[in-house]
């Protein structure tokens, strides 16, 4: 019976996962490492899939954050623009 090579490798240990998560939480280095782990062909399949899912979740969070920030910003802008006398700027 032929077993694929990816199933012959031992799974990552708990310590490896803790280090991976800690590295991924660093602001810029973590993002770069997630990209490297996601696209590198020599990375363990489980780590690669985890890195891809982390990148997707961060992208979704970033888009939701931009939407929320825009809605709140435009809300403040419209609330404060009602009290401005625009003829003073002419």
mmCIF file as gemmi writes it, N, C-alpha and C atoms, coordinates in Angstrom:
data_model
loop_
_atom_site.group_PDB
_atom_site.id
_atom_site.type_symbol
_atom_site.label_atom_id
_atom_site.label_alt_id
_atom_site.label_comp_id
_atom_site.label_asym_id
_atom_site.label_entity_id
_atom_site.label_seq_id
_atom_site.pdbx_PDB_ins_code
_atom_site.Cartn_x
_atom_site.Cartn_y
_atom_site.Cartn_z
_atom_site.occupancy
_atom_site.B_iso_or_equiv
_atom_site.pdbx_formal_charge
_atom_site.auth_seq_id
_atom_site.auth_asym_id
_atom_site.pdbx_PDB_model_num
ATOM 1 N N . UNK Axp A 1 ? 0.847 -1.175 0 1 0 ? 1 A 1
ATOM 2 C CA . UNK Axp A 1 ? 0 0 0 1 0 ? 1 A 1
ATOM 3 C C . UNK Axp A 1 ? 0.894 1.24 0 1 0 ? 1 A 1
ATOM 4 N N . UNK Axp A 2 ? 0.598 2.187 -0.882 1 0 ? 2 A 1
ATOM 5 C CA . UNK Axp A 2 ? 1.376 3.406 -0.979 1 0 ? 2 A 1
ATOM 6 C C . UNK Axp A 2 ? 0.782 4.488 -0.078 1 0 ? 2 A 1
ATOM 7 N N . UNK Axp A 3 ? 1.563 4.93 0.873 1 0 ? 3 A 1
ATOM 8 C CA . UNK Axp A 3 ? 1.142 5.992 1.783 1 0 ? 3 A 1
ATOM 9 C C . UNK Axp A 3 ? 1.824 7.278 1.343 1 0 ? 3 A 1
ATOM 10 N N . UNK Axp A 4 ? 1.067 8.373 1.164 1 0 ? 4 A 1
ATOM 11 C CA . UNK Axp A 4 ? 1.691 9.638 0.75 1 0 ? 4 A 1
ATOM 12 C C . UNK Axp A 4 ? 2.715 10.105 1.783 1 0 ? 4 A 1
ATOM 13 N N . UNK Axp A 5 ? 3.705 10.81 1.311 1 0 ? 5 A 1
ATOM 14 C CA . UNK Axp A 5 ? 4.794 11.272 2.17 1 0 ? 5 A 1
ATOM 15 C C . UNK Axp A 5 ? 4.307 12.188 3.291 1 0 ? 5 A 1
ATOM 16 N N . UNK Axp A 6 ? 3.274 12.975 3.036 1 0 ? 6 A 1
ATOM 17 C CA . UNK Axp A 6 ? 2.797 13.909 4.053 1 0 ? 6 A 1
ATOM 18 C C . UNK Axp A 6 ? 2.207 13.191 5.262 1 0 ? 6 A 1
ATOM 19 N N . UNK Axp A 7 ? 1.771 11.947 5.088 1 0 ? 7 A 1
ATOM 20 C CA . UNK Axp A 7 ? 1.225 11.184 6.208 1 0 ? 7 A 1
ATOM 21 C C . UNK Axp A 7 ? 2.303 10.418 6.971 1 0 ? 7 A 1
ATOM 22 N N . UNK Axp A 8 ? 3.487 10.336 6.414 1 0 ? 8 A 1
ATOM 23 C CA . UNK Axp A 8 ? 4.584 9.638 7.082 1 0 ? 8 A 1
ATOM 24 C C . UNK Axp A 8 ? 5.29 10.526 8.095 1 0 ? 8 A 1
ATOM 25 N N . UNK Axp A 9 ? 5.119 11.837 7.999 1 0 ? 9 A 1
ATOM 26 C CA . UNK Axp A 9 ? 5.777 12.761 8.914 1 0 ? 9 A 1
ATOM 27 C C . UNK Axp A 9 ? 5.064 12.747 10.265 1 0 ? 9 A 1
ATOM 28 N N . UNK Axp A 10 ? 5.825 12.896 11.342 1 0 ? 10 A 1
ATOM 29 C CA . UNK Axp A 10 ? 5.17 12.972 12.659 1 0 ? 10 A 1
ATOM 30 C C . UNK Axp A 10 ? 4.459 14.317 12.806 1 0 ? 10 A 1
ATOM 31 N N . UNK Axp A 11 ? 3.397 14.367 13.582 1 0 ? 11 A 1
ATOM 32 C CA . UNK Axp A 11 ? 2.691 15.644 13.763 1 0 ? 11 A 1
ATOM 33 C C . UNK Axp A 11 ? 3.533 16.63 14.571 1 0 ? 11 A 1
ATOM 34 N N . UNK Axp A 12 ? 3.208 17.889 14.424 1 0 ? 12 A 1
ATOM 35 C CA . UNK Axp A 12 ? 3.918 18.915 15.189 1 0 ? 12 A 1
ATOM 36 C C . UNK Axp A 12 ? 3.604 18.759 16.667 1 0 ? 12 A 1
ATOM 37 N N . UNK Axp A 13 ? 4.595 19.007 17.495 1 0 ? 13 A 1
ATOM 38 C CA . UNK Axp A 13 ? 4.431 18.875 18.937 1 0 ? 13 A 1
ATOM 39 C C . UNK Axp A 13 ? 3.804 20.139 19.503 1 0 ? 13 A 1
ATOM 40 N N . UNK Axp A 14 ? 3.343 20.038 20.74 1 0 ? 14 A 1
ATOM 41 C CA . UNK Axp A 14 ? 2.695 21.159 21.398 1 0 ? 14 A 1
ATOM 42 C C . UNK Axp A 14 ? 3.631 22.36 21.497 1 0 ? 14 A 1
ATOM 43 N N . UNK Axp A 15 ? 4.877 22.115 21.829 1 0 ? 15 A 1
ATOM 44 C CA . UNK Axp A 15 ? 5.851 23.209 21.918 1 0 ? 15 A 1
ATOM 45 C C . UNK Axp A 15 ? 6.045 23.922 20.591 1 0 ? 15 A 1
ATOM 46 N N . UNK Axp A 16 ? 6.042 23.153 19.503 1 0 ? 16 A 1
ATOM 47 C CA . UNK Axp A 16 ? 6.172 23.754 18.169 1 0 ? 16 A 1
ATOM 48 C C . UNK Axp A 16 ? 4.985 24.663 17.867 1 0 ? 16 A 1
ATOM 49 N N . UNK Axp A 17 ? 3.779 24.209 18.24 1 0 ? 17 A 1
ATOM 50 C CA . UNK Axp A 17 ? 2.59 25.027 17.994 1 0 ? 17 A 1
ATOM 51 C C . UNK Axp A 17 ? 2.615 26.299 18.832 1 0 ? 17 A 1
ATOM 52 N N . UNK Axp A 18 ? 3.067 26.194 20.078 1 0 ? 18 A 1
ATOM 53 C CA . UNK Axp A 18 ? 3.144 27.385 20.938 1 0 ? 18 A 1
ATOM 54 C C . UNK Axp A 18 ? 4.117 28.4 20.345 1 0 ? 18 A 1
ATOM 55 N N . UNK Axp A 19 ? 5.268 27.928 19.883 1 0 ? 19 A 1
ATOM 56 C CA . UNK Axp A 19 ? 6.241 28.834 19.26 1 0 ? 19 A 1
ATOM 57 C C . UNK Axp A 19 ? 5.66 29.447 17.99 1 0 ? 19 A 1
ATOM 58 N N . UNK Axp A 20 ? 4.979 28.645 17.182 1 0 ? 20 A 1
ATOM 59 C CA . UNK Axp A 20 ? 4.366 29.167 15.949 1 0 ? 20 A 1
ATOM 60 C C . UNK Axp A 20 ? 3.351 30.262 16.258 1 0 ? 20 A 1
ATOM 61 N N . UNK Axp A 21 ? 2.507 30.027 17.254 1 0 ? 21 A 1
ATOM 62 C CA . UNK Axp A 21 ? 1.48 31.012 17.6 1 0 ? 21 A 1
ATOM 63 C C . UNK Axp A 21 ? 2.127 32.28 18.153 1 0 ? 21 A 1
ATOM 64 N N . UNK Axp A 22 ? 3.142 32.129 19.005 1 0 ? 22 A 1
ATOM 65 C CA . UNK Axp A 22 ? 3.82 33.306 19.548 1 0 ? 22 A 1
ATOM 66 C C . UNK Axp A 22 ? 4.496 34.119 18.448 1 0 ? 22 A 1
ATOM 67 N N . UNK Axp A 23 ? 5.132 33.454 17.517 1 0 ? 23 A 1
ATOM 68 C CA . UNK Axp A 23 ? 5.768 34.162 16.4 1 0 ? 23 A 1
ATOM 69 C C . UNK Axp A 23 ? 4.715 34.854 15.546 1 0 ? 23 A 1
ATOM 70 N N . UNK Axp A 24 ? 3.587 34.199 15.32 1 0 ? 24 A 1
ATOM 71 C CA . UNK Axp A 24 ? 2.564 34.79 14.453 1 0 ? 24 A 1
ATOM 72 C C . UNK Axp A 24 ? 1.906 36.017 15.091 1 0 ? 24 A 1
ATOM 73 N N . UNK Axp A 25 ? 1.994 36.159 16.407 1 0 ? 25 A 1
ATOM 74 C CA . UNK Axp A 25 ? 1.38 37.302 17.083 1 0 ? 25 A 1
ATOM 75 C C . UNK Axp A 25 ? 2.265 38.541 17.085 1 0 ? 25 A 1
ATOM 76 N N . UNK Axp A 26 ? 3.528 38.429 16.668 1 0 ? 26 A 1
ATOM 77 C CA . UNK Axp A 26 ? 4.393 39.598 16.567 1 0 ? 26 A 1
ATOM 78 C C . UNK Axp A 26 ? 3.887 40.484 15.431 1 0 ? 26 A 1
ATOM 79 N N . UNK Axp A 27 ? 3.904 41.806 15.618 1 0 ? 27 A 1
ATOM 80 C CA . UNK Axp A 27 ? 3.233 42.69 14.652 1 0 ? 27 A 1
ATOM 81 C C . UNK Axp A 27 ? 3.648 42.523 13.19 1 0 ? 27 A 1
ATOM 82 N N . UNK Axp A 28 ? 4.872 42.757 12.829 1 0 ? 28 A 1
ATOM 83 C CA . UNK Axp A 28 ? 5.245 42.688 11.415 1 0 ? 28 A 1
ATOM 84 C C . UNK Axp A 28 ? 5.899 41.35 11.073 1 0 ? 28 A 1
ATOM 85 N N . UNK Axp A 29 ? 6.746 40.883 11.941 1 0 ? 29 A 1
ATOM 86 C CA . UNK Axp A 29 ? 7.446 39.625 11.708 1 0 ? 29 A 1
ATOM 87 C C . UNK Axp A 29 ? 6.455 38.465 11.629 1 0 ? 29 A 1
ATOM 88 N N . UNK Axp A 30 ? 5.44 38.487 12.471 1 0 ? 30 A 1
ATOM 89 C CA . UNK Axp A 30 ? 4.446 37.429 12.467 1 0 ? 30 A 1
ATOM 90 C C . UNK Axp A 30 ? 3.682 37.353 11.163 1 0 ? 30 A 1
ATOM 91 N N . UNK Axp A 31 ? 3.331 38.518 10.626 1 0 ? 31 A 1
ATOM 92 C CA . UNK Axp A 31 ? 2.612 38.556 9.35 1 0 ? 31 A 1
ATOM 93 C C . UNK Axp A 31 ? 3.492 38.006 8.228 1 0 ? 31 A 1
ATOM 94 N N . UNK Axp A 32 ? 4.763 38.393 8.234 1 0 ? 32 A 1
ATOM 95 C CA . UNK Axp A 32 ? 5.688 37.911 7.213 1 0 ? 32 A 1
ATOM 96 C C . UNK Axp A 32 ? 5.876 36.398 7.344 1 0 ? 32 A 1
ATOM 97 N N . UNK Axp A 33 ? 6.005 35.912 8.578 1 0 ? 33 A 1
ATOM 98 C CA . UNK Axp A 33 ? 6.182 34.477 8.785 1 0 ? 33 A 1
ATOM 99 C C . UNK Axp A 33 ? 4.943 33.689 8.358 1 0 ? 33 A 1
ATOM 100 N N . UNK Axp A 34 ? 3.762 34.246 8.597 1 0 ? 34 A 1
ATOM 101 C CA . UNK Axp A 34 ? 2.547 33.563 8.133 1 0 ? 34 A 1
ATOM 102 C C . UNK Axp A 34 ? 2.539 33.427 6.621 1 0 ? 34 A 1
ATOM 103 N N . UNK Axp A 35 ? 2.975 34.463 5.931 1 0 ? 35 A 1
ATOM 104 C CA . UNK Axp A 35 ? 3.048 34.397 4.469 1 0 ? 35 A 1
ATOM 105 C C . UNK Axp A 35 ? 4.065 33.348 4.037 1 0 ? 35 A 1
ATOM 106 N N . UNK Axp A 36 ? 5.228 33.326 4.702 1 0 ? 36 A 1
ATOM 107 C CA . UNK Axp A 36 ? 6.265 32.343 4.355 1 0 ? 36 A 1
ATOM 108 C C . UNK Axp A 36 ? 5.75 30.935 4.602 1 0 ? 36 A 1
ATOM 109 N N . UNK Axp A 37 ? 5.147 30.701 5.765 1 0 ? 37 A 1
ATOM 110 C CA . UNK Axp A 37 ? 4.635 29.366 6.079 1 0 ? 37 A 1
ATOM 111 C C . UNK Axp A 37 ? 3.505 28.956 5.133 1 0 ? 37 A 1
ATOM 112 N N . UNK Axp A 38 ? 2.722 29.912 4.668 1 0 ? 38 A 1
ATOM 113 C CA . UNK Axp A 38 ? 1.592 29.593 3.797 1 0 ? 38 A 1
ATOM 114 C C . UNK Axp A 38 ? 2.036 29.217 2.388 1 0 ? 38 A 1
ATOM 115 N N . UNK Axp A 39 ? 3.111 29.8 1.893 1 0 ? 39 A 1
ATOM 116 C CA . UNK Axp A 39 ? 3.495 29.572 0.495 1 0 ? 39 A 1
ATOM 117 C C . UNK Axp A 39 ? 4.695 28.648 0.335 1 0 ? 39 A 1
ATOM 118 N N . UNK Axp A 40 ? 5.433 28.381 1.403 1 0 ? 40 A 1
ATOM 119 C CA . UNK Axp A 40 ? 6.617 27.528 1.298 1 0 ? 40 A 1
ATOM 120 C C . UNK Axp A 40 ? 6.208 26.065 1.105 1 0 ? 40 A 1
ATOM 121 N N . UNK Axp A 41 ? 6.794 25.414 0.122 1 0 ? 41 A 1
ATOM 122 C CA . UNK Axp A 41 ? 6.457 24.02 -0.18 1 0 ? 41 A 1
ATOM 123 C C . UNK Axp A 41 ? 7.082 23.047 0.823 1 0 ? 41 A 1
ATOM 124 N N . UNK Axp A 42 ? 8.128 23.455 1.544 1 0 ? 42 A 1
ATOM 125 C CA . UNK Axp A 42 ? 8.788 22.577 2.497 1 0 ? 42 A 1
ATOM 126 C C . UNK Axp A 42 ? 8.158 22.631 3.885 1 0 ? 42 A 1
ATOM 127 N N . UNK Axp A 43 ? 7.2 23.515 4.089 1 0 ? 43 A 1
ATOM 128 C CA . UNK Axp A 43 ? 6.525 23.63 5.378 1 0 ? 43 A 1
ATOM 129 C C . UNK Axp A 43 ? 5.546 22.479 5.55 1 0 ? 43 A 1
ATOM 130 N N . UNK Axp A 44 ? 5.4 22.036 6.796 1 0 ? 44 A 1
ATOM 131 C CA . UNK Axp A 44 ? 4.447 20.966 7.109 1 0 ? 44 A 1
ATOM 132 C C . UNK Axp A 44 ? 3.055 21.359 6.61 1 0 ? 44 A 1
ATOM 133 N N . UNK Axp A 45 ? 2.309 20.395 6.117 1 0 ? 45 A 1
ATOM 134 C CA . UNK Axp A 45 ? 0.993 20.655 5.523 1 0 ? 45 A 1
ATOM 135 C C . UNK Axp A 45 ? 0.041 21.283 6.551 1 0 ? 45 A 1
ATOM 136 N N . UNK Axp A 46 ? 0.072 20.779 7.769 1 0 ? 46 A 1
ATOM 137 C CA . UNK Axp A 46 ? -0.815 21.317 8.791 1 0 ? 46 A 1
ATOM 138 C C . UNK Axp A 46 ? -0.464 22.761 9.131 1 0 ? 46 A 1
ATOM 139 N N . UNK Axp A 47 ? 0.828 23.058 9.245 1 0 ? 47 A 1
ATOM 140 C CA . UNK Axp A 47 ? 1.258 24.424 9.536 1 0 ? 47 A 1
ATOM 141 C C . UNK Axp A 47 ? 0.909 25.355 8.374 1 0 ? 47 A 1
ATOM 142 N N . UNK Axp A 48 ? 1.065 24.874 7.159 1 0 ? 48 A 1
ATOM 143 C CA . UNK Axp A 48 ? 0.741 25.675 5.983 1 0 ? 48 A 1
ATOM 144 C C . UNK Axp A 48 ? -0.754 26.003 5.939 1 0 ? 48 A 1
ATOM 145 N N . UNK Axp A 49 ? -1.588 25.014 6.183 1 0 ? 49 A 1
ATOM 146 C CA . UNK Axp A 49 ? -3.035 25.261 6.193 1 0 ? 49 A 1
ATOM 147 C C . UNK Axp A 49 ? -3.428 26.201 7.328 1 0 ? 49 A 1
ATOM 148 N N . UNK Axp A 50 ? -2.8 26.036 8.495 1 0 ? 50 A 1
ATOM 149 C CA . UNK Axp A 50 ? -3.066 26.927 9.622 1 0 ? 50 A 1
ATOM 150 C C . UNK Axp A 50 ? -2.668 28.36 9.28 1 0 ? 50 A 1
ATOM 151 N N . UNK Axp A 51 ? -1.511 28.535 8.642 1 0 ? 51 A 1
ATOM 152 C CA . UNK Axp A 51 ? -1.051 29.87 8.272 1 0 ? 51 A 1
ATOM 153 C C . UNK Axp A 51 ? -1.994 30.505 7.249 1 0 ? 51 A 1
ATOM 154 N N . UNK Axp A 52 ? -2.476 29.736 6.305 1 0 ? 52 A 1
ATOM 155 C CA . UNK Axp A 52 ? -3.429 30.252 5.316 1 0 ? 52 A 1
ATOM 156 C C . UNK Axp A 52 ? -4.725 30.688 5.992 1 0 ? 52 A 1
ATOM 157 N N . UNK Axp A 53 ? -5.213 29.886 6.933 1 0 ? 53 A 1
ATOM 158 C CA . UNK Axp A 53 ? -6.452 30.257 7.625 1 0 ? 53 A 1
ATOM 159 C C . UNK Axp A 53 ? -6.244 31.493 8.495 1 0 ? 53 A 1
ATOM 160 N N . UNK Axp A 54 ? -5.079 31.621 9.128 1 0 ? 54 A 1
ATOM 161 C CA . UNK Axp A 54 ? -4.788 32.82 9.923 1 0 ? 54 A 1
ATOM 162 C C . UNK Axp A 54 ? -4.76 34.057 9.034 1 0 ? 54 A 1
ATOM 163 N N . UNK Axp A 55 ? -4.15 33.951 7.869 1 0 ? 55 A 1
ATOM 164 C CA . UNK Axp A 55 ? -4.098 35.093 6.948 1 0 ? 55 A 1
ATOM 165 C C . UNK Axp A 55 ? -5.494 35.482 6.473 1 0 ? 55 A 1
ATOM 166 N N . UNK Axp A 56 ? -6.329 34.508 6.184 1 0 ? 56 A 1
ATOM 167 C CA . UNK Axp A 56 ? -7.7 34.8 5.753 1 0 ? 56 A 1
ATOM 168 C C . UNK Axp A 56 ? -8.477 35.474 6.869 1 0 ? 56 A 1
ATOM 169 N N . UNK Axp A 57 ? -8.342 34.969 8.098 1 0 ? 57 A 1
ATOM 170 C CA . UNK Axp A 57 ? -9.046 35.583 9.231 1 0 ? 57 A 1
ATOM 171 C C . UNK Axp A 57 ? -8.546 36.995 9.509 1 0 ? 57 A 1
ATOM 172 N N . UNK Axp A 58 ? -7.241 37.228 9.378 1 0 ? 58 A 1
ATOM 173 C CA . UNK Axp A 58 ? -6.712 38.581 9.575 1 0 ? 58 A 1
ATOM 174 C C . UNK Axp A 58 ? -7.219 39.527 8.489 1 0 ? 58 A 1
ATOM 175 N N . UNK Axp A 59 ? -7.331 39.047 7.265 1 0 ? 59 A 1
ATOM 176 C CA . UNK Axp A 59 ? -7.856 39.883 6.183 1 0 ? 59 A 1
ATOM 177 C C . UNK Axp A 59 ? -9.318 40.229 6.438 1 0 ? 59 A 1
ATOM 178 N N . UNK Axp A 60 ? -10.113 39.252 6.869 1 0 ? 60 A 1
ATOM 179 C CA . UNK Axp A 60 ? -11.521 39.511 7.191 1 0 ? 60 A 1
ATOM 180 C C . UNK Axp A 60 ? -11.62 40.513 8.334 1 0 ? 60 A 1
ATOM 181 N N . UNK Axp A 61 ? -10.812 40.345 9.372 1 0 ? 61 A 1
ATOM 182 C CA . UNK Axp A 61 ? -10.813 41.288 10.489 1 0 ? 61 A 1
ATOM 183 C C . UNK Axp A 61 ? -10.404 42.689 10.068 1 0 ? 61 A 1
ATOM 184 N N . UNK Axp A 62 ? -9.417 42.785 9.174 1 0 ? 62 A 1
ATOM 185 C CA . UNK Axp A 62 ? -8.971 44.086 8.678 1 0 ? 62 A 1
ATOM 186 C C . UNK Axp A 62 ? -10.088 44.776 7.901 1 0 ? 62 A 1
ATOM 187 N N . UNK Axp A 63 ? -10.776 44.039 7.049 1 0 ? 63 A 1
ATOM 188 C CA . UNK Axp A 63 ? -11.866 44.62 6.252 1 0 ? 63 A 1
ATOM 189 C C . UNK Axp A 63 ? -13.014 45.06 7.163 1 0 ? 63 A 1
ATOM 190 N N . UNK Axp A 64 ? -13.365 44.236 8.148 1 0 ? 64 A 1
ATOM 191 C CA . UNK Axp A 64 ? -14.428 44.618 9.09 1 0 ? 64 A 1
ATOM 192 C C . UNK Axp A 64 ? -14.013 45.84 9.894 1 0 ? 64 A 1
ATOM 193 N N . UNK Axp A 65 ? -12.75 45.903 10.296 1 0 ? 65 A 1
ATOM 194 C CA . UNK Axp A 65 ? -12.25 47.071 11.023 1 0 ? 65 A 1
ATOM 195 C C . UNK Axp A 65 ? -12.321 48.343 10.198 1 0 ? 65 A 1
ATOM 196 N N . UNK Axp A 66 ? -11.96 48.255 8.93 1 0 ? 66 A 1
ATOM 197 C CA . UNK Axp A 66 ? -12.042 49.427 8.038 1 0 ? 66 A 1
ATOM 198 C C . UNK Axp A 66 ? -13.495 49.875 7.887 1 0 ? 66 A 1
ATOM 199 N N . UNK Axp A 67 ? -14.402 48.925 7.736 1 0 ? 67 A 1
ATOM 200 C CA . UNK Axp A 67 ? -15.821 49.273 7.591 1 0 ? 67 A 1
ATOM 201 C C . UNK Axp A 67 ? -16.335 49.967 8.853 1 0 ? 67 A 1
ATOM 202 N N . UNK Axp A 68 ? -16.024 49.397 10.028 1 0 ? 68 A 1
ATOM 203 C CA . UNK Axp A 68 ? -16.484 49.99 11.291 1 0 ? 68 A 1
ATOM 204 C C . UNK Axp A 68 ? -15.869 51.37 11.492 1 0 ? 68 A 1
ATOM 205 N N . UNK Axp A 69 ? -14.574 51.506 11.224 1 0 ? 69 A 1
ATOM 206 C CA . UNK Axp A 69 ? -13.897 52.792 11.363 1 0 ? 69 A 1
ATOM 207 C C . UNK Axp A 69 ? -14.502 53.831 10.416 1 0 ? 69 A 1
ATOM 208 N N . UNK Axp A 70 ? -14.825 53.429 9.198 1 0 ? 70 A 1
ATOM 209 C CA . UNK Axp A 70 ? -15.423 54.356 8.231 1 0 ? 70 A 1
ATOM 210 C C . UNK Axp A 70 ? -16.817 54.795 8.668 1 0 ? 70 A 1
ATOM 211 N N . UNK Axp A 71 ? -17.622 53.865 9.138 1 0 ? 71 A 1
ATOM 212 C CA . UNK Axp A 71 ? -18.981 54.208 9.573 1 0 ? 71 A 1
ATOM 213 C C . UNK Axp A 71 ? -18.935 55.173 10.758 1 0 ? 71 A 1
ATOM 214 N N . UNK Axp A 72 ? -18.084 54.888 11.727 1 0 ? 72 A 1
ATOM 215 C CA . UNK Axp A 72 ? -17.972 55.772 12.895 1 0 ? 72 A 1
ATOM 216 C C . UNK Axp A 72 ? -17.4 57.118 12.481 1 0 ? 72 A 1
ATOM 217 N N . UNK Axp A 73 ? -16.392 57.107 11.622 1 0 ? 73 A 1
ATOM 218 C CA . UNK Axp A 73 ? -15.795 58.366 11.158 1 0 ? 73 A 1
ATOM 219 C C . UNK Axp A 73 ? -16.78 59.239 10.402 1 0 ? 73 A 1
ATOM 220 N N . UNK Axp A 74 ? -17.531 58.651 9.504 1 0 ? 74 A 1
ATOM 221 C CA . UNK Axp A 74 ? -18.525 59.432 8.76 1 0 ? 74 A 1
ATOM 222 C C . UNK Axp A 74 ? -19.654 59.887 9.663 1 0 ? 74 A 1
ATOM 223 N N . UNK Axp A 75 ? -19.967 59.093 10.683 1 0 ? 75 A 1
ATOM 224 C CA . UNK Axp A 75 ? -20.984 59.515 11.652 1 0 ? 75 A 1
ATOM 225 C C . UNK Axp A 75 ? -20.544 60.751 12.412 1 0 ? 75 A 1
ATOM 226 N N . UNK Axp A 76 ? -19.293 60.762 12.878 1 0 ? 76 A 1
ATOM 227 C CA . UNK Axp A 76 ? -18.776 61.946 13.563 1 0 ? 76 A 1
ATOM 228 C C . UNK Axp A 76 ? -18.683 63.136 12.617 1 0 ? 76 A 1
ATOM 229 N N . UNK Axp A 77 ? -18.271 62.872 11.392 1 0 ? 77 A 1
ATOM 230 C CA . UNK Axp A 77 ? -18.137 63.953 10.415 1 0 ? 77 A 1
ATOM 231 C C . UNK Axp A 77 ? -19.482 64.617 10.153 1 0 ? 77 A 1
ATOM 232 N N . UNK Axp A 78 ? -20.518 63.836 9.965 1 0 ? 78 A 1
ATOM 233 C CA . UNK Axp A 78 ? -21.831 64.421 9.703 1 0 ? 78 A 1
ATOM 234 C C . UNK Axp A 78 ? -22.406 65.083 10.952 1 0 ? 78 A 1
ATOM 235 N N . UNK Axp A 79 ? -22.112 64.55 12.129 1 0 ? 79 A 1
ATOM 236 C CA . UNK Axp A 79 ? -22.627 65.148 13.366 1 0 ? 79 A 1
ATOM 237 C C . UNK Axp A 79 ? -21.985 66.503 13.627 1 0 ? 79 A 1
ATOM 238 N N . UNK Axp A 80 ? -20.675 66.609 13.382 1 0 ? 80 A 1
ATOM 239 C CA . UNK Axp A 80 ? -19.993 67.868 13.638 1 0 ? 80 A 1
ATOM 240 C C . UNK Axp A 80 ? -20.163 68.868 12.505 1 0 ? 80 A 1
ATOM 241 N N . UNK Axp A 81 ? -20.435 68.401 11.292 1 0 ? 81 A 1
ATOM 242 C CA . UNK Axp A 81 ? -20.574 69.328 10.167 1 0 ? 81 A 1
ATOM 243 C C . UNK Axp A 81 ? -21.885 70.097 10.237 1 0 ? 81 A 1
ATOM 244 N N . UNK Axp A 82 ? -22.849 69.608 11.008 1 0 ? 82 A 1
ATOM 245 C CA . UNK Axp A 82 ? -24.107 70.335 11.143 1 0 ? 82 A 1
ATOM 246 C C . UNK Axp A 82 ? -23.934 71.604 11.959 1 0 ? 82 A 1
ATOM 247 N N . UNK Axp A 83 ? -22.945 71.639 12.848 1 0 ? 83 A 1
ATOM 248 C CA . UNK Axp A 83 ? -22.725 72.795 13.707 1 0 ? 83 A 1
ATOM 249 C C . UNK Axp A 83 ? -21.74 73.794 13.123 1 0 ? 83 A 1
ATOM 250 N N . UNK Axp A 84 ? -21.209 73.538 11.931 1 0 ? 84 A 1
ATOM 251 C CA . UNK Axp A 84 ? -20.22 74.416 11.324 1 0 ? 84 A 1
ATOM 252 C C . UNK Axp A 84 ? -20.92 75.415 10.417 1 0 ? 84 A 1
ATOM 253 N N . UNK Axp A 85 ? -20.532 76.65 10.552 1 0 ? 85 A 1
ATOM 254 C CA . UNK Axp A 85 ? -21.033 77.692 9.656 1 0 ? 85 A 1
ATOM 255 C C . UNK Axp A 85 ? -20.072 77.755 8.47 1 0 ? 85 A 1
ATOM 256 N N . UNK Axp A 86 ? -20.48 77.173 7.358 1 0 ? 86 A 1
ATOM 257 C CA . UNK Axp A 86 ? -19.596 77.046 6.211 1 0 ? 86 A 1
ATOM 258 C C . UNK Axp A 86 ? -19.305 78.369 5.531 1 0 ? 86 A 1
ATOM 259 N N . UNK Axp A 87 ? -20.112 79.382 5.787 1 0 ? 87 A 1
ATOM 260 C CA . UNK Axp A 87 ? -19.861 80.691 5.176 1 0 ? 87 A 1
ATOM 261 C C . UNK Axp A 87 ? -18.641 81.362 5.805 1 0 ? 87 A 1
ATOM 262 N N . UNK Axp A 88 ? -18.189 80.912 6.948 1 0 ? 88 A 1
ATOM 263 C CA . UNK Axp A 88 ? -16.982 81.487 7.567 1 0 ? 88 A 1
ATOM 264 C C . UNK Axp A 88 ? -15.734 81.143 6.79 1 0 ? 88 A 1
ATOM 265 N N . UNK Axp A 89 ? -15.778 80.114 5.957 1 0 ? 89 A 1
ATOM 266 C CA . UNK Axp A 89 ? -14.59 79.671 5.227 1 0 ? 89 A 1
ATOM 267 C C . UNK Axp A 89 ? -14.469 80.319 3.854 1 0 ? 89 A 1
ATOM 268 N N . UNK Axp A 90 ? -15.375 81.183 3.489 1 0 ? 90 A 1
ATOM 269 C CA . UNK Axp A 90 ? -15.313 81.85 2.185 1 0 ? 90 A 1
ATOM 270 C C . UNK Axp A 90 ? -14.377 83.025 2.204 1 0 ? 90 A 1
